[in-house]
Amino acid sequence: MIKKYLAYTLRKLGLAGVSDHLRYQLMRLINQKENNTFKKINPLVSLPPDYLMYESFQMNYHKYYAGGHEDAQWIISLAKPYSKLLGIKILDWGCGPARILRHFPSLLRAENEYYGTDYNPATIHWCQQNISGITFSLNNLYPPLPYPDQSFSFIYGVSVLTHLSKEGQKLWSDELYRITTHDGIVILTTHGDAFIEKLTPQEAMTYQNQDLISRRYGKEGHRTYGTFHPPSFIRNIFEAAGFKITQHIQGSKINENYISQDVWILRK
């Protein structure tokens, strides 16, 4: 409870960026020994610069690499009931430093084509220089993406909507529909009901009235800009875009330090 209100106070004072930078430095120190060990054991693994890694996920090399492999397996398992995942184009929307996407070519057939897109130019530059077998493209914070209509049979975006405004989410729902093939699928994750405990009482009241919560204390798209999604909001904007909601898996509190996000599987 104290941690929640301290974070809220820092955001209100305009110190979210300062707080996040201090947290980054702290995480570097905490993980330094383990990260050095990882590099010694895995000298051939290309790792992004520390802040690029932290900005998109955490500051632990093992969790970035091995955890990315596990998450890639998990996403594939979610998609398999709805797609053969063979001879198709696959897009990681908001790929960051390819934590998940870098493992797809080795987990799936080579006949697929793999693409990643992100709004961070430093991230995309690093991916283009260090990750082979995947086409990476830079996008703007808002659409359009640099792809023709109906380009991808499978798109996924892990914790991307969680850093976008209401306006941005509506625009992106239409754009994802545009680039998805007929009968293609989209898998997205959001901050759902399990995250209510992270909200202030006023935010929780707004959320329970089925309205989106956007903490506009950092730049939109950055980790310090947080968004929380009542399920009805996601249903409304993606059904309005033309998608069918195939499955909604609610997140839950795993332990005191981790809450899983909601998973949405959409079909065009």
C-alpha positions in Angstrom: 0.0 0.0 0.0 2.8 2.4 0.9 4.7 1.6 -2.3 1.6 2.3 -4.4 1.0 5.7 -2.9 4.7 6.6 -3.0 4.7 5.8 -6.7 1.5 7.9 -7.2 3.0 10.8 -5.3 6.2 10.8 -7.5 4.1 10.7 -10.6 2.0 13.7 -9.5 5.2 15.6 -8.7 6.4 15.0 -12.3 9.2 12.7 -11.0 8.2 9.5 -12.7 11.1 9.7 -15.1 13.6 10.4 -12.3 12.2 7.6 -10.2 12.4 5.2 -13.1 16.0 6.1 -13.9 17.0 5.5 -10.2 15.2 2.1 -10.3 17.1 1.2 -13.5 20.4 2.0 -11.8 19.3 0.0 -8.7 18.3 -3.0 -10.9 21.7 -2.9 -12.7 23.5 -3.2 -9.3 21.2 -5.9 -8.0 21.6 -8.0 -11.1 25.3 -7.2 -11.9 26.8 -10.4 -10.5 24.2 -12.7 -12.1 24.4 -10.8 -15.4 28.2 -11.1 -15.5 27.9 -14.8 -14.9 25.4 -15.1 -17.8 27.8 -13.3 -20.2 30.6 -15.7 -19.2 28.5 -18.8 -19.8 26.9 -17.4 -23.0 29.5 -15.4 -24.8 27.8 -15.8 -28.2 24.4 -14.4 -27.1 23.9 -10.9 -28.4 22.4 -8.8 -25.7 20.9 -5.3 -26.2 22.3 -2.3 -24.3 21.2 -2.4 -20.7 18.7 0.4 -20.8 17.0 -0.9 -24.0 16.6 -4.2 -22.1 15.3 -2.5 -19.0 12.9 -0.2 -20.9 11.2 -3.1 -22.5 11.3 -5.7 -19.8 13.7 -6.2 -16.8 17.4 -5.8 -16.1 18.3 -9.5 -15.9 20.1 -11.1 -18.9 18.8 -14.6 -18.1 15.2 -13.5 -17.8 15.6 -11.6 -21.1 17.0 -14.5 -23.0 15.7 -17.7 -21.4 12.5 -15.9 -20.3 12.0 -14.7 -23.9 12.4 -18.3 -25.1 9.7 -19.4 -22.7 7.4 -16.6 -23.6 7.9 -17.4 -27.3 6.8 -21.0 -26.6 3.8 -19.8 -24.6 2.7 -17.5 -27.5 3.1 -20.2 -30.0 1.0 -22.6 -27.8 -1.8 -19.9 -27.7 -1.7 -19.5 -31.4 -1.6 -23.2 -32.5 -5.3 -24.0 -32.0 -6.1 -21.2 -34.4 -3.3 -21.3 -37.0 -1.1 -23.9 -38.7 1.8 -21.5 -38.2 3.3 -22.7 -41.5 4.2 -20.7 -44.6 2.9 -17.5 -43.1 4.0 -14.0 -42.2 4.3 -13.3 -38.5 4.6 -9.9 -36.9 5.8 -8.9 -33.4 4.0 -5.6 -32.9 6.1 -3.5 -30.4 9.0 -6.0 -30.6 11.4 -4.1 -28.4 14.9 -5.6 -28.5 13.5 -8.9 -29.9 13.2 -10.6 -26.5 10.5 -12.9 -27.8 10.8 -12.7 -31.5 14.4 -13.7 -31.8 13.4 -17.3 -30.7 10.6 -17.8 -33.3 12.7 -18.9 -36.2 14.2 -21.8 -34.2 10.9 -22.8 -32.7 8.8 -22.7 -35.9 9.4 -23.7 -39.5 11.8 -21.8 -41.7 9.1 -21.4 -44.3 7.6 -18.6 -42.2 8.6 -14.9 -42.6 9.2 -13.0 -39.4 8.8 -9.3 -38.9 9.3 -7.0 -35.9 8.3 -3.3 -35.5 8.8 -0.8 -32.8 8.6 3.0 -32.3 12.1 3.2 -30.6 14.8 3.9 -33.3 17.6 2.7 -31.0 15.9 -0.6 -30.4 15.2 -1.2 -34.1 18.8 -0.3 -35.0 20.1 -2.7 -32.5 17.8 -5.5 -33.7 18.8 -4.9 -37.4 22.5 -5.1 -36.5 22.3 -8.1 -34.2 19.3 -10.4 -35.0 19.4 -12.3 -38.3 16.6 -13.9 -40.2 14.0 -11.3 -39.2 12.9 -8.1 -40.9 12.7 -5.1 -38.5 11.0 -1.8 -39.2 10.6 1.5 -37.4 7.1 2.8 -36.8 5.7 6.0 -35.4 3.8 6.1 -32.1 0.5 6.1 -34.1 -0.4 4.3 -37.3 0.2 3.5 -40.1 2.6 0.7 -40.2 4.8 0.2 -43.3 2.9 -2.9 -44.6 0.3 -3.5 -47.2 -3.3 -4.5 -46.3 -3.7 -8.1 -45.1 0.0 -8.7 -44.7 0.1 -11.0 -41.6 -1.7 -14.2 -40.7 -0.4 -13.9 -37.1 0.3 -10.8 -35.1 1.1 -10.6 -31.4 1.8 -7.6 -29.1 2.9 -8.3 -25.6 2.3 -5.4 -23.2 2.0 -2.8 -25.9 -1.5 -1.6 -25.3 -0.5 -1.2 -21.6 1.5 1.9 -22.6 -0.9 3.6 -25.0 -3.6 6.3 -24.6 -7.3 5.7 -25.3 -6.9 7.5 -28.6 -3.9 5.4 -29.6 -5.6 2.2 -28.8 -8.6 3.0 -31.0 -6.2 3.9 -33.9 -4.1 0.8 -33.5 -7.2 -1.5 -33.3 -8.1 -0.4 -36.8 -4.5 -0.6 -38.1 -4.1 -4.1 -36.8 -7.3 -5.1 -38.5 -6.0 -3.6 -41.7 -2.8 -5.6 -41.8 -4.3 -8.9 -40.7 -5.2 -11.5 -43.3 -8.7 -12.9 -43.6 -9.1 -15.4 -40.8 -5.8 -14.3 -39.3 -5.3 -14.0 -35.6 -4.0 -11.4 -33.2 -2.8 -12.0 -29.6 -2.5 -9.1 -27.2 -2.0 -8.7 -23.5 -3.5 -6.0 -21.2 -3.6 -4.9 -17.6 -7.0 -6.3 -16.6 -9.0 -6.8 -13.4 -6.1 -8.5 -11.5 -4.4 -5.1 -11.5 -7.1 -3.2 -9.6 -5.1 -3.5 -6.5 -2.4 -1.3 -8.2 -4.9 1.6 -8.7 -5.7 4.4 -6.3 -9.3 4.5 -5.0 -10.3 7.2 -7.5 -8.7 5.2 -10.4 -10.4 2.0 -9.2 -13.8 3.7 -9.3 -13.2 4.9 -12.8 -12.0 1.5 -13.8 -15.1 -0.2 -12.3 -17.2 2.2 -14.3 -15.7 0.5 -17.4 -13.5 3.4 -18.4 -9.8 3.1 -19.4 -7.2 4.3 -16.9 -4.1 6.0 -18.5 -1.4 7.3 -16.2 -0.1 10.2 -18.4 3.0 10.9 -16.3 5.5 9.7 -18.8 5.8 9.8 -22.6 3.2 7.7 -24.3 4.7 4.4 -25.3 7.3 4.4 -22.6 7.3 2.1 -19.6 6.4 5.0 -17.3 3.1 5.5 -19.1 0.7 2.9 -17.8 -2.7 1.9 -19.0 -5.3 -0.4 -17.3 -8.1 -2.0 -19.4 -11.6 -3.0 -18.2 -12.4 -6.1 -20.4 -15.4 -4.3 -21.9 -13.2 -1.6 -23.3 -11.1 -4.1 -25.2 -14.2 -5.9 -26.4 -15.7 -2.7 -27.6 -12.8 -1.2 -29.6 -11.7 -4.4 -31.2 -15.2 -5.6 -32.1 -15.8 -2.1 -33.5 -12.6 -2.5 -35.6 -14.1 -5.7 -37.1 -12.4 -8.5 -35.0 -14.1 -11.4 -33.3 -13.1 -12.1 -29.7 -12.0 -15.7 -29.9 -10.7 -16.1 -26.3 -10.1 -13.9 -23.3 -7.8 -15.3 -20.5 -8.0 -13.3 -17.4 -4.8 -12.5 -15.5 -4.2 -13.3 -11.9 -2.0 -12.5 -9.0 0.8 -15.1 -9.1 2.7 -13.8 -6.0 3.4 -10.6 -4.1 5.7 -9.4 -6.9 4.0 -10.6 -10.0 0.5 -10.2 -11.6 -0.1 -11.8 -15.0 -1.7 -9.8 -17.7 -5.0 -10.6 -19.5 -4.6 -12.3 -22.9 -6.9 -11.6 -25.8 -7.0 -13.8 -28.9 -8.7 -12.1 -31.8 -9.7 -13.3 -35.2 -10.4 -11.3 -38.3 
